[in-house]
């Protein structure tokens, strides 16, 4: 039986931090499944002007990465929870900014592993820097 690993997020503009997260998550098992927020969820969570890349494009880019085996969109917390429950991953890899918070679907996984951000990589910081340089 293959060991399934799960992670999820917006993954709007990929950067080194995302790639490190995916590589780390994949190293923990056989199959890496990535849940990705719908455009509507990104807009609600990140604000006006986001996402930069639409869902179809974000899924295309993630699917092209060698370390990712499956990409699944979700449009609600309930839908995310259903998908996590269905796959019952051995490990969920979540950003360390979620420590001490309720992680959706954590009861359907063997372990929640918090991944520390890589230096200062974040899409929000990247966009801010880009806007400052325009």
N, C-alpha and C positions, 0 to 999 in steps of 0.2 A: 504494500500500500504506500502510495506517495505521500510525503509529508508536505501539507499545504501551508503556505505562509500568506498572510493578508496584510495589505496596507491600503490606505485611501487618502484622498485629498483633492485639491483643485488642479494642481499641476498645470497652471496657466502658461507660464514661461519657464521652461526647464532650465535649470542651472546645476552647478556642481553639487550642491547640497541634495538635490533630488536624486542625482545619479548615485551618489554615495549611499543614500537611503535604500535605493533599489538594489544595489550590489550587496549591501549588508543583509537586507531582508532575504534575498535569494540564497545567500550563503548559509542560511539557517534551515533550508529545506530543499525539496525537489521541485515544487511548483509555486511560483509567485503570482498571486492574483492581486490586481490593483483596482480598487473601486475609485471612480472619478465622479466628482460633483457635476450635476447638470449646469447649464449656463444660468438658469434661474437661481439655483442655490449659490453659485459663485457671486452673482450680482447682489443677493441678499447679504451674504457674509462679507464680501469685500467692497461693496459699494458701486456707485455709478462709474461707468467706464470699464468695468471688469465683467467678464473675462476679456482679455486681449484677444485670445484665440478661442474660437467656438469649440463646442464639445466634439464635433466630428474631427476637427484638426487636432485637438488635444489627444483624442483616442488614437488617431493615426500615428502620431509621433510616439506615444507610449508603446503601441503595438510593434513598432519598428525596433524597439530596444531588445537586445538579445536576452537580457536577464528577466524580462517580463513575459509570462506565459499566457496571461489572459487579462483583458481590461473590460470592466463592467461599469456602465453608468448607473447613477442613482439620482432620484429627484426628491427624496425625502428621507428623514431619519428612519422612518418605518421601513422604507424600501431597503435602505442600507442594512438595517438589522435583519431583515428577512434573508438577504443575500449572505450575510456573515453566518447566520444560523444554518442555511442550506449547505455551505461549504465546511462549516465547523473547522476552521483552520487550527493547526497545532500551535501556531504563534501569530499574533497580530503585532506588527511593528508600527508604532505610533510616535509622532514627534514628541520630544521631551516637554514641549510647551503644554502638553495634555496631562502631565503628572498632577496628581491630586484633583483631577476632574473626572467626571463620569465619561467613560469611553463607550460609545455605542457598540453593542454586540460583544462586550467583554465576557459575558456569561456563556458565550458559545465557543470560546476558544480555550485552548489549554494554558496559554500564557500570554500576557501583554508585555511586550518588550519596548521600552521607551528609547528612541533614537535621539541622541544629542545633535543639535544643529551643528553644521560644519561652519566654523568661523562666523562670518556675518552674511552668509548667503540666505537671501529671501527674495521672493518675487516683488513684494512691496518695496523693499529697499532698492532693488534694481530699478523699478519704475520711477522711484523718487530721484535717484541719481540721474537717470536718463532725462527726466523733466528739468532738472537743475542745469543740465548741460545743453539744453536746446536754446 
